[in-house]
């Protein structure tokens, strides 16, 4: 709860309305990204351990049946030695040749899968928040006539509600594409620039939760859309909304 007087838009007629402190919301959006990465790592580790246990048990059970019968005498020793030399000689190229390349590809795929998993979770959380916000704060408003009115509601009322400011610029091609520009996006305002140039890639995951908020808000108003965001200079952010025509 906050001791500050709530600023419009808010539903004053709702007796169960509660207000969240702005500092709490800032801390939540800061910690949400690293927390989601930790959850993705823990789920990946648990799934890897659970999948490796049955394969190890199956290998232990099947290995005795694959071993050849023992041979006695000199011929048996020679055959065993030749088999051991052949197996050892065949194992070296496999480990030195194809093994390294496979590990490299696997590591890259794991990184991409981790990024997709984090995006899916953050965007999904934001989608649920956007749905709830619009259901609560727009139920006493008349229904929007067209998509542009709904986008303006997001740029003015919803942005003020969540980020305490309005969008600085709104552009559209009148064909279902809308570009929202915020020159001082609140979740990025506390980030410092990295001299090595890694600040922008590190800031990108912090835009996925707001993308979900926008998509959920539009879905609550009956508009299906895809939302993408990028930042070219901190603390600015650009959101691109593409509406999906109803079939």
Steps between C-alpha positions, in 0.01 A plus 500: 500500500607856440448808713508721192173631360406288198506679168235446232407286322364288783163354577383702798167316508671167568505444880753217466752707302856476635805697393857377473799709597698624202826393664366147547408484133848620401666237719269232358585583139872510584501159671256334261754438224777335708239299688360368171850401387553310825171317457593406143838365617345299782235347274761413239725339761216296648383379157858406403555300819167320469567407136857381568403261783290257288760494222777416746292221650419362155867504404593313817239232432583455132881506530545138627304355208721683248830367639648212292563156659838441662759301305765284663862448410738701292252544219252654741757741641610602151142550389424708808810709444412557135144592594624745764746661262237536229245651738753740645619603156145559383407703806773764459380648169141508622596701809736732320303554179122517519470538877627855522273629225195337654566659839532842338168472318332364810622797708366750244164326486479500877561876507227563245258272685576681825427837338173371357397354836570826684314702237201265518476529880552878522264577214239265644518665842461843340205375297312401814578837661377689193176303498433577866583869470262563212223294654518712815570849367294507182177334605329836568612642166302479177615237253765618257375551146819415315851370556659845504292603802615188684863574415459855628359361824815288535728796423333740742300334777669160529852643465425760766359231726801268475796725414379839639535677165350499155655370181708770332409417141248285315524424127285282278476410133122453535546139390515332837855600601558736794835620635518628858810692606591569863816709527536436875356154557474451875630138527815604310557831678713345777735316265850628442676490165765233449830623346539162326170546318310222678239725659244477219496116472473475878213749506299313236347239740359782715272595209329158475279547806366838373438338160276250675317780682421672170387179331283402797343847518410491132366146531270613781362761262440240231809577288739221405852628443868418512735732690874541453735739677854621460731765637773679309598742775433479872259579654286524186281218369296445185200265490354378172143370503362301208133425519372170368191525282211285613428205271 
